[in-house]
Amino acid sequence: MSPTVGRTWIVLATRNPGKIAELRRILTEVPSLDVDLVGLEEFPQVGDIAETAVTFAANALLKAHAVADATGLPVVADDSGLCVDALAGMPGVLSARWAGRHGDDVANLQLVLGQLADVPAERRGARFVCAAAVALPTGAERVVEGELVGVLTTTPRGTNGFGYDPIFVPVGEGRTTAEMAPAEKDAISHRGRAFRDVAAFLPEFLTRPPPGHR
């Protein structure tokens, strides 16, 4: 893929096709954001980046800076996860590898359900959290966070979305986020909220970034 003439590439620091599609939907809602959004599939030379920080924000910034350094391009990165009340906020930043292998959505989801097997409905509260970071090759950075509060089901429902979507019901909803249409989920999701904030400041940030360093 080549950038469109007169447009800037912005790298989405993920190889997850579901996440890339979701971020493209959200970010392209902003008419003033005249860019081409590409995922890490365009940069096979960029290896896996270890998410070694202990907060979502720090992991998002770590990834954004690493990819900006490797590509020389502006980067949008996120770290997202599920924080379960009955598990003292876990899996948290370990959400993508909760079952031991990174990105095994089914195993991660089943492990959480198993850990909550004896937890009654009134104690199955949880929240999705997303930290979204933007980093430039100059070192400039900015990070914002979004959150969605809900409860966990006892069995998966729905085939849309990814990750823990099939077991998460937002407050005020009867459906899991995997039972919602993509646009419905985007409107309320933790990632939607964080990335709409990114989309709002990104055009100015790309032209007049504030000073920022790692």
C-alpha positions in Angstrom: 0.0 0.0 0.0 1.2 3.5 -0.8 0.1 6.7 0.8 -2.4 8.8 -1.3 -0.7 11.8 -2.9 -0.9 14.8 -0.5 -1.9 12.8 2.5 0.0 11.7 5.6 0.4 8.1 6.8 -0.6 7.5 10.4 0.4 4.1 11.7 -2.1 2.2 14.0 0.3 0.2 16.2 -1.5 -3.1 16.0 -1.9 -6.2 13.7 -5.3 -7.0 15.1 -7.6 -6.7 12.1 -10.7 -6.1 14.3 -9.0 -3.3 16.1 -7.7 -1.7 12.9 -11.2 -1.7 11.4 -12.6 -0.3 14.6 -10.1 2.5 14.8 -10.4 3.4 11.1 -14.2 3.7 11.6 -13.8 6.1 14.5 -10.9 8.2 13.2 -12.4 8.6 9.7 -15.5 10.3 11.2 -13.4 13.5 11.5 -13.4 15.3 8.1 -10.4 17.5 8.9 -8.3 14.4 9.5 -7.0 14.0 5.9 -4.7 11.0 6.4 -4.2 7.4 5.4 -4.5 5.0 8.4 -2.3 1.9 8.1 -1.7 -1.0 10.4 1.6 -2.7 11.3 1.0 -5.2 8.5 2.6 -2.5 6.3 5.8 -2.7 8.3 6.9 -6.3 8.6 10.3 -5.1 9.9 8.7 -3.9 13.1 8.8 -6.7 15.6 6.5 -7.4 18.5 6.7 -4.8 21.2 6.7 -6.1 24.8 4.0 -4.4 26.9 6.1 -4.3 30.1 4.5 -1.3 31.8 2.0 -1.6 34.6 -0.6 0.9 33.4 -2.6 1.2 30.2 -1.3 4.7 29.5 2.3 3.7 29.9 1.9 0.7 27.6 0.2 2.8 25.0 3.0 5.4 25.0 5.6 2.6 25.0 4.1 1.1 21.8 3.5 4.5 20.2 7.1 5.7 20.6 8.6 2.3 19.6 6.7 2.3 16.3 7.4 6.0 15.7 11.1 5.4 16.1 11.0 2.3 13.8 8.9 3.9 11.0 9.6 7.6 11.2 5.9 8.3 11.1 3.2 9.5 13.4 1.7 6.7 15.4 -1.5 6.0 17.2 -1.4 3.2 19.8 -3.6 1.9 22.5 -3.6 -0.4 25.4 -7.0 -1.7 26.4 -8.3 -4.3 28.8 -11.0 -5.7 31.0 -10.9 -4.8 34.7 -13.1 -7.2 36.8 -14.3 -6.1 40.2 -14.3 -9.6 41.7 -10.7 -10.2 40.4 -9.4 -7.0 42.1 -9.2 -5.2 38.7 -7.5 -8.0 36.8 -6.8 -9.1 34.1 -6.2 -5.4 33.5 -3.0 -4.8 31.4 -2.7 -8.6 31.2 -6.0 -8.9 29.4 -4.6 -10.0 26.0 -2.5 -12.7 27.5 -4.5 -13.7 30.6 -4.5 -17.4 29.7 -0.8 -17.4 28.9 -0.6 -16.9 25.2 -1.0 -13.4 23.7 -4.1 -12.8 21.6 -5.9 -16.1 22.4 -9.3 -14.5 22.8 -11.3 -17.7 23.4 -8.9 -19.0 26.1 -8.7 -15.6 27.8 -12.5 -15.3 27.9 -13.0 -18.9 29.1 -10.5 -18.4 31.9 -12.3 -15.3 33.2 -15.6 -17.1 33.1 -14.1 -20.0 35.0 -12.6 -17.7 37.6 -16.1 -16.1 38.1 -18.0 -19.4 38.1 -19.2 -19.1 41.7 -19.6 -15.3 41.7 -23.2 -14.1 41.8 -24.7 -11.6 39.4 -24.6 -8.7 41.8 -20.8 -9.1 42.1 -20.0 -9.4 38.4 -19.2 -5.8 37.8 -16.4 -4.9 35.3 -15.2 -2.1 33.1 -13.4 -1.9 29.8 -10.5 0.7 29.9 -8.6 2.1 26.9 -5.6 4.4 26.9 -4.9 5.9 23.4 -1.6 7.5 22.8 -0.2 9.5 19.9 3.6 9.8 19.4 5.6 11.6 16.7 9.2 10.8 15.6 10.2 14.1 17.3 9.3 12.7 20.7 6.0 14.7 21.1 3.3 12.6 22.8 -0.2 12.8 24.2 -2.4 10.2 25.8 -6.1 10.0 26.7 -8.3 7.4 28.3 -11.9 6.1 27.9 -13.9 3.7 30.0 -17.1 1.6 29.7 -18.8 0.2 32.8 -20.8 -3.0 32.8 -21.3 -6.5 34.1 -20.2 -9.9 32.9 -22.5 -12.7 31.7 -22.1 -16.3 32.6 -21.9 -17.5 28.9 -20.7 -15.8 25.7 -23.3 -14.1 23.5 -22.9 -12.6 20.1 -20.4 -12.8 17.2 -19.4 -9.2 16.6 -16.4 -7.5 18.2 -13.5 -9.4 19.6 -11.7 -10.1 22.9 -14.1 -10.1 25.9 -17.0 -8.5 24.0 -19.2 -11.7 24.1 -19.4 -11.6 27.9 -19.6 -7.8 28.6 -23.0 -6.1 29.0 -22.7 -2.3 29.4 -24.8 -0.6 32.1 -28.2 0.2 30.7 -28.0 -2.4 28.0 -29.4 -5.9 27.7 -27.0 -7.0 25.0 -23.3 -7.8 25.1 -21.0 -5.6 23.1 -20.6 -8.6 20.7 -24.4 -8.5 20.0 -24.2 -4.8 19.0 -23.7 -3.5 15.5 -20.2 -2.0 15.1 -21.5 1.6 15.0 -23.6 1.0 18.2 -20.5 -0.3 20.0 -18.3 2.5 18.7 -20.7 5.1 20.1 -20.3 3.9 23.7 -17.2 1.8 23.9 -14.1 2.6 25.9 -12.0 2.6 22.7 -14.6 4.7 20.9 -14.5 7.3 23.6 -10.7 7.4 23.8 -10.2 7.5 20.0 -12.8 10.2 19.5 -10.8 12.3 21.9 -7.7 11.5 19.8 -9.5 12.4 16.6 -10.5 15.7 18.0 -6.9 16.9 18.9 -5.0 15.0 16.2 -5.2 17.5 13.2 -3.7 20.3 15.3 -1.3 17.9 17.1 0.2 16.8 13.7 0.9 20.4 12.7 1.7 22.1 16.1 2.5 19.4 18.6 3.2 20.5 22.1 6.7 19.7 23.5 6.8 16.2 24.9 9.4 13.5 25.6 9.6 10.0 26.9 
